[in-house]
Amino acid sequence: MSELKVTLVKSSIGQSEKMKGCLLGMGLTKREKTVVLKDTPEIRGMINKVAHLVRVEE
């Protein structure tokens, strides 16, 4: 299974609780933090929800 490298590039301050929850669910707590996640439909949906806050590399 492929993996995605997700980096938080903008802060979650001022965002809705749903967006903050998506970021926490992916393990992104601070700016410029990078996590490696499995490429699943659930993770893709979370990334789409906060696409303007993160950078994704395959």
GROMACS elastic network, one bead per residue, 0.5 to 0.9 nm:
[ bonds ]
;  ai    aj funct       b0    kb
    1    38     6  0.69709   500
    1    39     6  0.69788   500
    1    40     6  0.87249   500
    2    37     6  0.88000   500
    2    38     6  0.62467   500
    2    39     6  0.56585   500
    2    40     6  0.87918   500
    2    58     6  0.78480   500
    3    36     6  0.64938   500
    3    37     6  0.55522   500
    3    39     6  0.51153   500
    3    40     6  0.87751   500
    3    57     6  0.88811   500
    3    58     6  0.64309   500
    4    35     6  0.82173   500
    4    36     6  0.55967   500
    4    37     6  0.52587   500
    4    38     6  0.61416   500
    4    39     6  0.59251   500
    4    56     6  0.66572   500
    4    57     6  0.58504   500
    5    34     6  0.67423   500
    5    35     6  0.58276   500
    5    37     6  0.64797   500
    5    38     6  0.89280   500
    5    55     6  0.81937   500
    5    56     6  0.57126   500
    5    57     6  0.50217   500
    5    58     6  0.61710   500
    6    26     6  0.87345   500
    6    28     6  0.85221   500
    6    33     6  0.83185   500
    6    34     6  0.55486   500
    6    35     6  0.54532   500
    6    36     6  0.63042   500
    6    37     6  0.74581   500
    6    47     6  0.84732   500
    6    54     6  0.65981   500
    6    55     6  0.57733   500
    6    57     6  0.65003   500
    6    58     6  0.87404   500
    7    28     6  0.76747   500
    7    31     6  0.79716   500
    7    32     6  0.59157   500
    7    33     6  0.56111   500
    7    35     6  0.65751   500
    7    36     6  0.89119   500
    7    53     6  0.86700   500
    7    54     6  0.54809   500
    7    55     6  0.51599   500
    7    56     6  0.65035   500
    7    57     6  0.85276   500
    8    11     6  0.74246   500
    8    12     6  0.89829   500
    8    23     6  0.84220   500
    8    28     6  0.64425   500
    8    29     6  0.82361   500
    8    30     6  0.71767   500
    8    31     6  0.52771   500
    8    32     6  0.51627   500
    8    33     6  0.57545   500
    8    34     6  0.67066   500
    8    35     6  0.89663   500
    8    53     6  0.60993   500
    8    55     6  0.65015   500
    9    31     6  0.57185   500
    9    32     6  0.54845   500
    9    33     6  0.80968   500
    9    52     6  0.87502   500
    9    53     6  0.57484   500
    9    54     6  0.53042   500
    9    55     6  0.66067   500
   10    13     6  0.87812   500
   10    31     6  0.62530   500
   10    32     6  0.80364   500
   10    52     6  0.79745   500
   10    54     6  0.68813   500
   11    14     6  0.83707   500
   11    15     6  0.85892   500
   11    30     6  0.73970   500
   11    31     6  0.59281   500
   11    53     6  0.71269   500
   12    15     6  0.54469   500
   12    16     6  0.83737   500
   12    19     6  0.76862   500
   12    20     6  0.62349   500
   12    23     6  0.81506   500
   12    29     6  0.87497   500
   12    30     6  0.86741   500
   12    31     6  0.86104   500
   12    53     6  0.76235   500
   13    16     6  0.86942   500
   13    20     6  0.85324   500
   15    18     6  0.81945   500
   15    19     6  0.63097   500
   15    20     6  0.67248   500
   16    19     6  0.53971   500
   16    20     6  0.64207   500
   16    21     6  0.86687   500
   17    20     6  0.50001   500
   17    21     6  0.60012   500
   17    22     6  0.86195   500
   18    21     6  0.50137   500
   18    22     6  0.62949   500
   18    23     6  0.87807   500
   18    49     6  0.88118   500
   19    22     6  0.50672   500
   19    23     6  0.63417   500
   19    24     6  0.86664   500
   19    46     6  0.84734   500
   19    49     6  0.68436   500
   19    50     6  0.62217   500
   20    23     6  0.51437   500
   20    24     6  0.61833   500
   20    25     6  0.85087   500
   20    50     6  0.87960   500
   21    24     6  0.50676   500
   21    25     6  0.59603   500
   21    26     6  0.86044   500
   22    25     6  0.50056   500
   22    26     6  0.63345   500
   22    27     6  0.87044   500
   22    28     6  0.87077   500
   22    46     6  0.57268   500
   22    47     6  0.79577   500
   22    49     6  0.76612   500
   22    50     6  0.75011   500
   23    26     6  0.52135   500
   23    27     6  0.62931   500
   23    28     6  0.51457   500
   23    29     6  0.69691   500
   23    46     6  0.78681   500
   23    47     6  0.85271   500
   23    50     6  0.76431   500
   24    28     6  0.55032   500
   24    29     6  0.61485   500
   25    28     6  0.75827   500
   25    46     6  0.85216   500
   26    29     6  0.87682   500
   26    35     6  0.77488   500
   26    37     6  0.77661   500
   26    43     6  0.77499   500
   26    46     6  0.79590   500
   26    47     6  0.87905   500
   27    33     6  0.88033   500
   27    34     6  0.87492   500
   27    35     6  0.69943   500
   28    31     6  0.78182   500
   28    32     6  0.87837   500
   28    33     6  0.62511   500
   28    34     6  0.72368   500
   28    35     6  0.72063   500
   29    33     6  0.72044   500
   30    33     6  0.56963   500
   31    34     6  0.87634   500
   37    40     6  0.85664   500
   37    43     6  0.76746   500
   38    43     6  0.75003   500
   39    42     6  0.83781   500
   39    43     6  0.65087   500
   39    44     6  0.69470   500
   39    58     6  0.88339   500
   40    43     6  0.53184   500
   40    44     6  0.62108   500
   40    45     6  0.86765   500
   41    45     6  0.61512   500
   41    46     6  0.87182   500
   42    45     6  0.51859   500
   42    46     6  0.64292   500
   42    47     6  0.87640   500
   43    46     6  0.50587   500
   43    47     6  0.61828   500
   43    48     6  0.86185   500
   44    47     6  0.50420   500
   44    48     6  0.61401   500
   44    49     6  0.86646   500
   45    48     6  0.50752   500
   45    49     6  0.63021   500
   45    50     6  0.89659   500
   46    49     6  0.51486   500
   46    50     6  0.66662   500
   46    51     6  0.84239   500
   47    50     6  0.53473   500
   47    51     6  0.54833   500
   47    54     6  0.75691   500
   47    56     6  0.83252   500
   48    52     6  0.84619   500
   49    52     6  0.83247   500
   50    53     6  0.54923   500
   50    54     6  0.66335   500
   51    54     6  0.54941   500
   51    55     6  0.74561   500
   51    56     6  0.86111   500
   52    55     6  0.81885   500
